[in-house]
Amino acid sequence: MTAGVRILEIHQAAWKRCKRFVSTFRLALPFSERRVLLMVGDVLVVNTAVLAALWLWAWIDGLAFTFDLVQARWFWFPALSGTWWCLAWLGDLYDVTVAGRRFEVTWRILLVMAEFTFGYLLIYFVSPRDTLPRLFFLFFSTLTLFGMILWRWMYIAVFAMPALSRRALIVGAGWSGRALARVLSVRDTEDYQIVGFVDDDVELEGTKVAGLPVLGGNAGLVTLVQAHQVDEVVVNVTHEMGKTLFQALLACQAAGTHVVRMPDLYEQLTRQVPVEHVNASWVLDALDGLAALGHLERAAKRLLDLGCGLVGLIGLGFLLPFVALVICLDDGGPVFYTQVRSGMGGIPFRLFKLRTMRRSAEKDGRPRWARENDGRVTRAGRILRKTRLDELPQVINILRGEMSIVGPRPERPEFIADLETQVPFYSTRLVVKPGLTGWGQIHYGYGNGVEDTLVKLQYDLYYIRHWSLWLDLYVIFKTIGVVLRCKGT
């Protein structure tokens, strides 16, 4: 009994020493560095799995595991690492907020390995013999799967330690500051710890806002940053910044503390732009990069649109006889439905769709939002909307240059006139071509009211601000998953 108590005391003392050590050791990496760490760790796991699988394959086949054997297959290392990187990126495994959730990460790794295996099966029958032997791939996929899960779980365990989470201090306890605090408080990872607010309102000092303490005023910002070991100061000031606060922020920056604006951090965490918490000058700055797109980038986007449009047109031609028959048997003709929508710059165009609603859906001429379980939708229309096949004729609009494959969804002019008065900066979505699918579609789905439109605009503005060809490819890939899961309304 005495020995057991002694062992327990030793364990408790060791744990206390460990916690004291960890509390003095801080390495709060920013998201960009964590993303690089994830990528480096992944490539080490993949290359180790390739090497181990080569050894097992050689051992099973009775071959000598020599440098020449590895050198003859050197291209397996970059090819498999590059493939993993691409699939992991498409699977959000390099999204730092996702990377901190054990169950979700495990599920995504399983999906990536399933895609890896499916791709291997597609190329196996057309590639030269022994390009990627089945036995080798079996060993490689097994080792990669378990090695990747182990590595990612280790990453989660390490970065769940308080010493490695980023400690943030929010400057401004107003509406925007509370909104950011709520976003950070509902995250199910330990990426951020909010130590509190700084605000010059003397009535707030010593109280709690959104469950967080107001620690003091702007004049004491530098002292508070040092006292609370703050890694990131989040500036949430909508009015003109005073000289005292400006000097304090410069001092924090000079001391190595990262200073970030509230909209930028909100974007990083949610992939949305908080349109209710930004001003017109911020929006203009956010859209500045759009005008700087080069001719090559614009040409690449148009080529992507044409390629996808032609593939979609072939698919439409194949499906149309069957779909037309179903529509006609269910509710009679016509098969197609056209509607005026607003395009880039607000220029109206006629959008093509497969008809999913009764012919008398708007017999009074008054436009209405489509809603979930809308009684105007036909039986055939419900299937078409669930699979989003009703949108397929819009490839015609894409080929005509009125739409893009990826962009904000086009809205009816009647709704836009009303939404511009209710949703801040709604007209910003008209600076690019509307899309068949979009950033908002894969993250939020259809909108059927002002509140949904506000959320969709936050996603649309994020897409416009961060547009790239890679982002378009990501959206297209994710859209395929949405269609296969029948996530339409």
C-alpha positions in Angstrom: 0.0 0.0 0.0 2.8 2.4 0.9 4.7 1.5 -2.4 1.5 2.3 -4.4 1.0 5.6 -2.7 4.7 6.4 -3.2 4.4 5.6 -7.0 1.3 7.8 -7.2 3.1 10.7 -5.5 6.0 10.3 -7.9 3.6 10.4 -10.9 1.8 13.5 -9.5 5.1 15.3 -8.9 6.4 14.4 -12.4 3.1 15.7 -13.9 3.4 18.9 -12.0 7.0 19.4 -13.2 5.9 18.7 -16.8 3.0 21.2 -16.5 5.4 23.8 -15.1 7.8 23.2 -18.0 5.1 23.4 -20.6 3.7 26.7 -19.0 7.1 28.3 -19.5 7.6 26.9 -23.0 5.5 28.8 -25.6 5.5 28.1 -29.4 2.2 29.5 -30.7 2.6 29.0 -34.4 0.4 31.0 -36.8 -1.9 29.2 -39.1 0.4 29.6 -42.1 3.3 27.8 -40.3 1.0 25.1 -39.0 -0.1 24.4 -42.5 3.5 24.1 -43.7 4.1 21.7 -40.7 1.1 19.6 -41.7 2.4 19.4 -45.3 5.9 18.5 -44.3 4.6 15.9 -41.8 2.4 14.3 -44.5 5.2 14.1 -47.1 7.4 12.4 -44.5 4.7 9.9 -43.7 4.1 9.2 -47.4 7.8 8.8 -48.3 8.4 6.6 -45.3 5.5 4.4 -46.4 6.9 4.2 -49.9 10.3 3.1 -48.6 8.8 0.6 -46.2 6.4 -0.8 -48.8 9.3 -1.2 -51.2 11.2 -3.2 -48.6 8.2 -5.4 -47.9 7.5 -5.9 -51.6 11.1 -6.9 -52.2 11.1 -9.2 -49.2 7.9 -11.0 -50.4 9.2 -11.4 -53.9 12.6 -12.6 -52.8 14.4 -9.6 -54.2 17.4 -7.9 -52.6 16.5 -4.5 -51.1 19.3 -2.4 -52.5 20.0 1.2 -53.4 19.7 0.3 -57.1 16.2 -1.1 -56.5 15.1 2.1 -54.8 16.8 4.3 -57.4 15.1 2.5 -60.3 11.8 3.6 -58.8 12.7 7.0 -57.5 9.8 8.6 -59.3 7.3 6.8 -57.0 8.3 9.2 -54.1 7.4 12.5 -55.8 4.5 11.1 -57.7 2.8 9.6 -54.6 3.6 12.6 -52.4 2.2 15.0 -55.0 -0.9 13.0 -55.4 -1.4 12.9 -51.6 -0.9 16.6 -51.4 -3.5 17.3 -54.0 -6.1 15.0 -52.6 -5.4 16.1 -49.0 -5.8 19.8 -50.1 -9.1 19.0 -51.8 -10.2 17.1 -48.7 -9.5 20.1 -46.4 -6.7 18.3 -44.5 -4.6 21.4 -44.7 -7.4 23.6 -43.2 -5.9 24.2 -39.8 -9.3 24.6 -38.1 -10.3 21.2 -39.5 -6.9 19.6 -38.6 -7.6 20.0 -34.9 -10.7 17.7 -34.9 -9.8 14.1 -34.4 -12.9 12.4 -35.7 -13.2 14.6 -38.8 -9.5 14.3 -39.7 -9.8 10.5 -39.4 -12.8 10.4 -41.7 -11.2 12.7 -44.2 -8.0 10.6 -44.3 -10.2 7.5 -45.0 -11.9 9.4 -47.9 -8.5 10.5 -49.3 -7.2 7.0 -49.2 -10.4 5.8 -50.9 -9.9 8.3 -53.7 -6.2 7.3 -53.9 -7.3 3.7 -54.3 -9.9 4.5 -56.9 -7.4 6.5 -58.9 -4.9 3.6 -58.7 -7.5 1.2 -60.0 -8.3 3.5 -63.0 -4.6 3.7 -64.1 -3.6 0.2 -63.2 -5.0 -1.3 -66.4 -3.5 1.2 -68.8 -0.1 1.6 -67.2 3.0 -0.5 -68.2 3.6 -3.6 -66.1 5.3 -3.1 -62.7 4.7 0.7 -62.9 3.0 0.4 -59.6 2.6 -3.3 -58.6 -0.6 -4.3 -56.7 1.3 -5.8 -53.8 3.4 -2.7 -53.4 0.3 -0.5 -53.4 -1.4 -2.7 -50.9 1.5 -2.3 -48.5 1.8 1.4 -49.3 -1.9 2.3 -48.8 -2.0 0.3 -45.5 1.1 1.9 -44.1 0.0 5.4 -45.3 -3.4 5.1 -43.8 -2.3 4.1 -40.3 0.8 6.3 -40.4 -1.2 9.3 -41.4 -3.8 8.8 -38.7 -1.1 8.3 -36.1 0.8 11.5 -37.2 -2.4 13.6 -37.3 -3.5 12.4 -33.9 -0.1 13.3 -32.5 -0.4 16.7 -34.1 -3.8 17.2 -32.5 -2.5 16.1 -29.1 0.5 18.4 -29.2 -1.3 21.5 -30.4 -4.2 21.0 -27.9 -1.6 21.9 -25.2 -2.4 25.4 -23.9 1.2 26.4 -24.4 0.9 26.0 -28.2 -2.5 27.7 -28.7 -2.5 31.3 -29.8 -3.5 33.7 -27.0 -5.5 36.6 -28.5 -6.6 40.0 -27.1 -9.5 41.8 -28.8 -9.3 45.6 -29.0 -12.8 46.9 -28.9 -15.7 45.3 -27.0 -18.4 46.5 -29.3 -20.8 44.6 -31.6 -18.0 43.4 -33.9 -15.7 42.3 -31.1 -18.5 40.3 -29.5 -19.3 38.7 -32.9 -15.6 37.5 -33.2 -15.6 36.3 -29.6 -18.6 34.2 -30.3 -17.0 32.7 -33.4 -13.9 31.8 -31.4 -15.8 30.4 -28.5 -17.8 27.9 -30.6 -14.7 26.5 -32.4 -14.2 22.9 -31.4 -10.4 23.2 -31.5 -7.8 24.7 -29.2 -6.3 27.0 -31.8 -7.1 30.2 -30.0 -7.5 31.3 -26.4 -9.2 34.7 -25.9 -7.8 36.4 -22.8 -10.2 39.3 -22.9 -11.1 42.7 -24.3 -9.4 46.1 -24.3 -11.8 49.0 -24.5 -11.6 52.7 -23.5 -15.2 52.7 -22.2 -14.5 53.1 -18.4 -17.9 51.7 -17.5 -16.9 48.3 -19.1 -13.6 48.0 -17.3 -13.7 45.1 -14.8 -16.9 43.7 -16.3 -17.5 40.8 -18.6 -18.6 41.1 -22.3 -19.6 37.9 -24.1 -18.2 36.0 -21.1 -14.8 37.6 -21.4 -13.2 40.2 -19.1 -12.6 43.8 -20.1 -9.0 44.1 -18.9 -8.4 47.8 -19.4 -8.1 50.7 -21.8 -6.0 51.3 -24.9 -3.3 53.1 -23.1 -2.4 50.0 -21.1 -2.4 47.7 -24.2 1.3 47.0 -24.3 1.4 46.1 -20.5 -1.6 43.8 -20.9 0.0 42.0 -23.9 3.1 41.3 -21.9 1.3 40.3 -18.7 -1.0 37.9 -20.4 1.6 36.5 -22.9 -0.6 37.6 -25.9 0.4 36.3 -29.3 -2.1 38.2 -31.4 -3.9 41.5 -30.9 -7.2 41.6 -32.9 -8.1 45.2 -33.8 -11.8 45.7 -33.9 -12.1 49.5 -34.2 -14.7 50.8 -36.8 -14.1 54.5 -36.1 -11.0 56.5 -36.8 -8.1 55.1 -34.8 -6.7 57.4 -32.1 -3.0 58.3 -31.8 -2.7 56.4 -28.4 -4.0 53.2 -29.8 -2.0 53.5 -33.0 1.2 53.9 -31.0 0.4 51.0 -28.8 -0.3 48.7 -31.7 3.1 49.7 -33.3 4.8 48.9 -30.0 3.1 45.5 -29.9 4.1 44.8 -33.5 7.7 45.8 -32.8 7.8 43.5 -29.8 6.8 40.5 -32.0 3.1 40.4 -31.2 1.0 39.9 -34.4 -1.6 42.6 -35.0 -4.5 41.6 -37.2 -7.8 43.2 -38.1 -11.0 41.6 -37.0 -12.3 40.9 -40.6 -9.1 39.2 -41.6 -9.1 36.8 -38.6 -12.9 36.2 -39.1 -12.1 35.2 -42.7 -9.3 32.9 -41.7 -11.6 31.0 -39.3 -14.8 30.9 -41.2 -14.0 31.4 -44.9 -16.5 34.2 -44.9 -16.2 38.0 -45.0 -18.2 39.6 -42.1 -20.0 42.1 -44.3 -21.9 43.5 -41.3 -18.6 44.4 -39.6 -16.7 46.1 -42.4 -16.8 49.5 -44.0 -16.8 50.6 -47.6 -13.0 51.4 -47.6 -12.3 47.8 -46.4 -14.4 46.3 -49.1 -12.7 48.4 -51.8 -9.3 47.3 -50.5 -10.5 43.7 -50.5 -11.6 43.9 -54.1 -8.5 45.7 -55.2 -6.7 42.5 -56.3 -9.6 41.6 -58.6 -8.7 44.4 -61.0 -5.1 43.3 -61.0 -5.9 39.9 -62.5 -3.6 39.4 -65.5 -4.8 38.4 -69.0 -3.3 35.0 -68.5 -5.4 34.4 -65.4 -8.6 35.6 -67.1 -7.8 33.4 -70.1 -7.2 30.4 -67.9 -10.6 30.9 -66.2 -12.4 31.3 -69.5 -10.7 28.1 -70.8 -11.8 26.3 -67.7 -15.4 27.6 -68.3 -15.3 26.4 -72.0 -13.9 23.0 -71.1 -16.5 22.4 -68.3 -19.2 23.9 -70.5 -18.5 21.5 -73.3 -18.4 18.5 -71.0 -21.7 19.7 -69.4 -23.2 20.1 -72.9 -22.4 16.5 -73.8 -23.9 15.3 -70.5 -27.0 17.4 -71.1 -27.4 15.9 -74.5 -27.1 12.4 -73.1 -29.6 13.0 -70.2 -32.1 15.2 -71.9 -34.3 12.5 -73.6 -34.8 10.7 -70.3 -35.3 13.8 -68.3 -37.7 15.3 -70.8 -39.8 12.2 -70.8 -40.0 12.2 -67.0 -41.0 15.9 -66.9 -43.6 15.5 -69.6 -45.2 12.4 -68.0 -45.3 14.1 -64.6 -46.6 17.6 -65.5 -46.6 18.0 -69.2 -44.5 20.4 -71.1 -42.5 22.5 -71.5 -39.2 20.9 -70.5 -37.1 24.0 -70.3 -37.7 27.1 -68.2 -36.1 30.5 -68.7 -35.9 33.4 -66.3 -34.2 36.8 -66.4 -31.2 37.1 -64.0 -28.6 39.8 -63.3 -25.1 39.1 -64.6 -21.8 40.8 -64.3 -22.3 44.5 -63.8 -26.0 44.0 -63.3 -26.6 43.3 -67.0 -29.7 41.1 -67.4 -29.6 37.8 -69.3 -31.9 34.9 -69.7 -31.0 31.9 -67.6 -31.8 28.3 -68.8 -33.1 25.6 -66.5 -35.0 22.4 -66.6 -38.5 23.1 -65.4 -39.0 21.9 -61.8 -42.1 23.9 -60.8 -45.7 23.8 -62.0 -46.5 26.0 -64.9 -48.8 28.1 -62.7 -46.1 28.7 -60.0 -46.2 32.5 -60.5 -49.4 33.0 -62.3 -50.0 36.3 -60.6 -46.7 37.6 -61.9 -45.3 38.2 -58.4 -41.8 36.8 -57.9 -41.4 34.5 -54.9 -38.4 32.8 -53.2 -38.1 29.1 -53.7 -38.3 27.4 -50.3 -37.6 24.0 -48.8 -40.5 21.6 -49.5 -42.0 24.2 -51.8 -45.5 23.1 -52.8 -45.0 24.5 -56.3 -42.3 21.9 -57.1 -43.4 18.9 -59.2 -42.5 15.3 -58.3 -39.9 15.1 -61.1 -38.7 18.6 -60.0 -37.9 17.4 -56.5 -35.5 14.8 -57.9 -34.0 17.3 -60.3 -33.4 19.9 -57.6 -32.0 17.4 -55.1 -29.4 16.2 -57.7 -29.1 19.8 -59.1 -29.6 18.5 -62.6 -32.1 21.3 -63.2 -29.1 23.7 -63.4 -27.4 21.7 -66.1 -28.8 23.7 -69.1 -26.9 26.7 -67.7 -23.8 25.3 -69.5 -25.4 27.1 -72.5 -25.1 30.4 -70.6 -21.5 29.5 -69.7 -20.6 28.9 -73.4 -22.2 32.1 -74.4 -20.1 34.0 -71.8 -23.0 35.1 -69.6 -21.9 32.9 -66.7 -18.8 31.2 -65.4 -18.6 27.6 -64.0 -17.7 29.1 -60.6 -19.0 32.4 -59.1 -21.9 33.8 -57.1 -25.2 32.4 -58.1 -27.2 34.8 -60.4 -30.2 36.4 -58.8 -33.4 37.9 -60.2 -33.4 41.7 -60.7 -36.6 42.0 -58.7 -34.9 40.5 -55.6 -31.7 42.5 -56.1 -33.4 45.8 -55.9 -34.8 44.8 -52.5 -31.7 43.1 -51.2 -29.4 46.0 -52.0 -31.4 48.0 -49.4 -31.3 45.3 -46.7 -28.0 43.5 -47.1 -24.8 45.6 -46.8 -22.5 45.6 -49.9 -24.8 43.2 -51.8 -23.9 44.8 -55.1 -20.3 43.6 -54.7 -21.3 40.2 -56.0 -22.1 41.8 -59.4 -18.4 42.6 -60.0 -17.8 39.1 -61.4 -19.7 36.8 -63.6 -22.3 34.6 -61.8 -21.6 30.9 -61.6 -23.2 27.6 -62.1 -21.8 26.7 -58.7 -19.9 28.7 -56.1 -18.2 29.1 -52.8 -21.5 29.7 -51.1 -23.1 26.7 -52.8 -20.7 24.2 -51.4 -20.6 25.7 -47.9 -24.2 26.8 -47.4 -26.5 25.7 -50.2 -29.5 27.5 -51.4 -30.7 30.8 -49.9 -34.4 31.6 -49.6 -34.6 34.9 -47.8 -32.7 38.0 -46.6 -30.9 36.2 -43.7 -29.7 33.4 -46.0 -28.7 35.9 -48.6 -26.5 37.7 -46.0 -24.7 34.5 -45.2 -24.3 33.6 -48.9 -22.9 37.1 -49.6 -20.2 36.6 -46.9 -19.1 33.5 -48.8 -19.4 35.1 -52.2 -17.2 38.1 -51.1 -14.6 35.7 -49.7 -14.5 34.0 -53.1 -14.2 37.2 -55.0 -11.4 38.5 -52.8 -9.4 35.2 -52.9 -10.2 34.1 -56.4 -7.6 31.8 -58.1 -7.7 29.0 -60.6 -7.0 26.6 -57.8 -10.0 27.9 -55.8 -12.2 27.3 -58.8 -10.9 23.7 -59.2 -11.5 23.2 -55.4 -15.1 24.4 -55.8 -15.7 22.2 -58.8 -14.4 19.1 -56.9 -16.5 19.9 -53.9 -19.6 20.4 -56.1 -19.3 16.9 -57.4 -19.6 15.7 -53.8 -22.6 17.9 -53.2 -24.3 16.5 -56.3 -23.5 12.9 -55.3 -24.9 13.4 -51.8 -28.1 15.0 -53.3 -27.8 18.1 -51.1 -30.0 20.3 -53.3 -33.4 21.7 -52.2 
